[in-house]
C-alpha cells in the first residue's frame, strides 16, 4: 500500500483529500505544517507528498527545497496543491523539484489521476538504468556512448550529461534554472542562455531524433514521453 503525506493547513481540504485517496486504497498521513511533515518523513517511508505552499512557519517552497536537498528524501515525488496560481509560482515550484503543480480550486478526480501517473512513473524510473532508449535513440551510460539509428553520435561530456538528465526525467518539464543546477552546478540566471545553446547543439547532433527534446514555452524543456511512430 502506497503512503501519501498530505501537508495542508486547511482541515476541510485535508480531510477531503485524505478521504478520497483512502477510497482509492492509499494510506494517508496528514499534517498542517512543514515542520510536522519533516518529522513524519524522518519516521515513516512515504511514497508521495501533496504539499500546500501557504503554510504556517516554513512555507511549501522552503519545505520542498529542504526535502530535495536531503539525500534520504529527494527521491520522493511532490505535488504542490495551492491557491497560488501565478506563472511565477508554478515556475518556482518546478524549479525547486516539484513533480506537478495543481491550483485550487481543483478536481479531486484530476488530483488522483495525476498522483497515480506520478507513482507509475516513479516506479518505472527506479532503479536507474545503465542503458536508456527512446525511439531511435540509445544511450549507454557506463560506456558514454549515444547512438541514433545505430549510428554513434559524438557528444561533448556536457551534452551527454544534458541528454541523460532529460531522458531520465522523460515527460517532465525541466526549467532552464533546474538544468543549470543539476547539469552545470550553476545557479545564476545570467547563464540561462547556456542551456539554450547546448540544447540547440544537442538537437543538431541528434538529427531526426532531436525533435524528441521539446521546448515548453515559458518554462524550459521536456523529453517526449511517447516515442515517435515513424
C-alpha positions as MATLAB code, in Angstrom:
seq = 'XXXXXXXXXXXXXXXXXXXXXXXXXXXXXXXXXXXXXXXXXXXXXXXXXXXXXXXXXXXXXXXXXXXXXXXXXXXXXXXXXXXXXXXXXXXXXXXXXXXXXXXXXXXXXXXXXXXXXXXXXXXXXXXXXXXXXXXXXXXXXXXXXXXXXXXXXXXXXXXXXXXXXXXXXXXXXXXXXXXXXXXXXXXXXXXXXXXXXXXXXXXXXXXXXXXXXXXXXXXXXXXXXXXXXX';
ca = [
       0.000    0.000    0.000;
       1.400    3.373   -1.058;
       1.766    6.012    1.657;
       0.791    9.594    0.855;
       1.701   12.565    3.054;
      -0.801   15.444    2.829;
       0.631   18.751    4.070;
      -2.308   21.168    4.269;
      -3.370   23.628    6.975;
      -6.994   23.800    5.775;
      -8.570   20.932    7.698;
     -11.549   20.633    5.351;
      -9.337   20.226    2.291;
      -7.021   17.862    4.156;
      -9.907   15.633    5.236;
     -11.456   15.676    1.760;
      -8.228   14.684    0.022;
      -7.457   12.032    2.652;
     -10.947   10.524    2.355;
     -10.805   10.288   -1.433;
      -7.285    8.845   -1.501;
      -8.136    6.236    1.117;
     -11.105    5.218   -1.036;
      -8.541    4.548   -3.776;
      -6.540    2.275   -1.481;
      -3.821    4.675   -0.294;
      -2.560    5.010    3.273;
      -2.539    8.705    4.213;
      -0.733   10.835    6.773;
      -1.878   14.429    7.309;
      -0.016   17.374    8.818;
      -0.851   21.080    8.993;
       2.720   22.422    8.865;
       6.008   21.785    7.100;
       7.719   21.161   10.438;
       5.314   18.321   11.250;
       5.722   16.986    7.707;
       9.505   16.750    8.061;
       9.036   14.871   11.338;
       6.766   12.355    9.583;
       9.267   11.971    6.736;
      12.004   11.184    9.238;
       9.884    8.497   10.909;
       7.962    6.772    8.095;
       8.613    5.738    4.479;
       6.494    7.988    2.246;
       5.806    7.383   -1.455;
       4.443   10.826   -2.439;
       3.831   14.237   -0.854;
       0.903   16.585   -1.536;
       2.204   19.962   -0.413;
       0.418   23.276    0.134;
       2.504   26.440   -0.257;
       0.865   28.836    2.187;
       1.656   27.062    5.444;
       2.317   28.465    8.930;
       6.015   28.898    9.687;
       8.028   27.308    6.883;
       6.115   27.682    3.611;
       5.755   24.984    0.962;
       8.554   26.345   -1.222;
      11.037   26.121    1.652;
       9.748   22.680    2.582;
      10.180   21.470   -0.999;
      13.722   22.855   -1.114;
      14.570   21.162    2.192;
      13.218   17.803    1.018;
      15.007   17.907   -2.336;
      18.324   18.789   -0.667;
      18.090   15.766    1.648;
      19.636   12.686    0.027;
      17.331   10.442    2.054;
      14.177   12.189    0.861;
      14.882   13.792   -2.521;
      13.534   10.793   -4.457;
      10.006   11.322   -3.056;
       7.681   12.884   -5.691;
       5.939   16.139   -4.689;
       2.637   17.545   -5.949;
       2.114   21.183   -4.984;
      -1.573   21.861   -4.287;
      -2.104   25.571   -3.734;
      -4.175   28.679   -4.339;
      -1.063   30.450   -5.702;
      -1.741   30.113   -9.406;
       0.529   32.755  -10.934;
       3.016   31.587  -13.565;
       5.952   32.704  -11.425;
       4.746   30.489   -8.556;
       4.434   27.461  -10.863;
       7.918   28.083  -12.226;
       9.405   28.387   -8.732;
       7.699   25.169   -7.655;
       9.031   23.246  -10.656;
      12.499   24.732  -10.238;
      12.596   23.530   -6.639;
      11.862   19.984   -7.771;
       8.078   19.584   -7.574;
       6.796   16.921   -9.979;
       3.425   18.586  -10.523;
       1.568   21.777   -9.608;
      -2.213   21.889   -9.116;
      -4.086   25.120   -8.431;
      -7.068   25.410   -6.078;
      -9.971   25.042   -6.589;
      -9.150   21.653   -8.019;
     -10.776   18.474   -9.271;
     -10.338   15.538   -6.897;
     -10.536   13.149   -9.830;
      -7.754   15.011  -11.627;
      -5.627   15.033   -8.465;
      -5.994   11.270   -8.075;
      -5.199   10.638  -11.750;
      -2.089   12.838  -11.653;
      -0.943   11.236   -8.402;
      -1.293    7.733   -9.854;
       0.568    8.772  -13.017;
       3.488   10.143  -10.988;
       3.671    6.992   -8.869;
       3.682    4.812  -12.002;
       6.442    6.941  -13.498;
       8.487    6.821  -10.284;
       8.148    3.039  -10.231;
       9.421    2.670  -13.792;
      12.337    5.025  -13.104;
      13.722    3.041  -10.151;
      16.400    1.836  -10.187;
      18.260    3.962  -12.721;
      19.280    2.073  -15.823;
      22.686    1.850  -17.444;
      21.068    1.798  -20.905;
      18.450    4.409  -21.848;
      16.395    4.129  -25.009;
      13.683    6.253  -26.579;
      12.544    5.843  -30.153;
      15.663    5.791  -32.317;
      17.999    6.979  -29.534;
      20.058    4.611  -27.371;
      22.354    5.836  -24.596;
      24.931    3.588  -22.938;
      25.770    5.494  -19.749;
      28.753    3.445  -18.455;
      30.408    3.451  -21.908;
      29.462    7.096  -22.528;
      28.045    6.305  -25.980;
      24.989    7.629  -27.832;
      23.519    6.052  -30.950;
      20.775    7.289  -33.280;
      19.546    4.609  -35.696;
      22.557    2.529  -34.585;
      24.954    5.286  -35.705;
      27.222    6.582  -32.948;
      26.901   10.310  -32.198;
      29.851   12.298  -30.853;
      28.725   14.417  -27.875;
      30.740   16.562  -25.506;
      30.664   15.490  -21.819;
      28.202   18.305  -21.032;
      25.924   17.458  -23.976;
      25.958   13.820  -22.871;
      25.062   14.740  -19.292;
      22.278   17.034  -20.522;
      20.783   14.303  -22.717;
      20.929   11.708  -19.929;
      19.271   14.126  -17.480;
      16.423   14.866  -19.909;
      15.899   11.186  -20.767;
      15.919   10.062  -17.135;
      13.206   12.658  -16.427;
      11.232   11.819  -19.541;
       7.854   13.536  -19.769;
       8.656   16.058  -17.028;
       9.342   19.723  -17.704;
      12.862   20.795  -16.757;
      13.301   24.529  -16.293;
      16.485   26.182  -17.512;
      17.371   27.028  -13.917;
      16.995   23.438  -12.777;
      19.093   22.161  -15.668;
      21.774   24.712  -14.814;
      21.784   23.465  -11.239;
      21.709   19.727  -12.000;
      23.867   19.594  -15.138;
      26.241   22.535  -14.744;
      26.101   23.087  -10.950;
      25.377   26.753  -11.665;
      22.574   28.910  -10.292;
      22.893   32.457  -11.686;
      20.109   33.425  -14.107;
      22.620   35.240  -16.295;
      23.773   31.840  -17.556;
      20.367   30.538  -18.703;
      21.385   31.083  -22.358;
      23.975   28.360  -21.763;
      21.115   25.854  -21.625;
      19.527   27.123  -24.855;
      22.850   26.979  -26.685;
      23.564   23.402  -25.584;
      20.009   22.271  -26.389;
      20.370   23.714  -29.897;
      23.670   21.917  -30.479;
      22.340   18.681  -28.986;
      19.290   18.737  -31.266;
      21.507   19.335  -34.296;
      23.772   16.408  -33.428;
      20.826   14.085  -32.788;
      19.387   14.895  -36.209;
      15.920   13.424  -36.706;
      15.823   12.382  -33.050;
      16.403   15.970  -31.909;
      12.686   16.702  -32.109;
      12.179   14.462  -29.079;
      13.533   17.360  -26.992;
      10.546   19.678  -26.783;
      10.516   23.356  -25.869;
       7.879   24.218  -23.244;
       7.223   27.927  -23.719;
       7.830   29.992  -20.606;
       9.244   27.061  -18.638;
      12.062   25.099  -20.240;
      12.471   21.734  -21.971;
      10.988   18.247  -21.846;
      11.998   14.940  -23.413;
       8.951   13.463  -25.139;
       7.020   10.946  -23.094;
       5.890    8.945  -26.137;
       8.083    7.523  -28.868;
       7.657    8.679  -32.452;
       5.808    6.155  -34.577;
       7.733    6.903  -37.742;
];
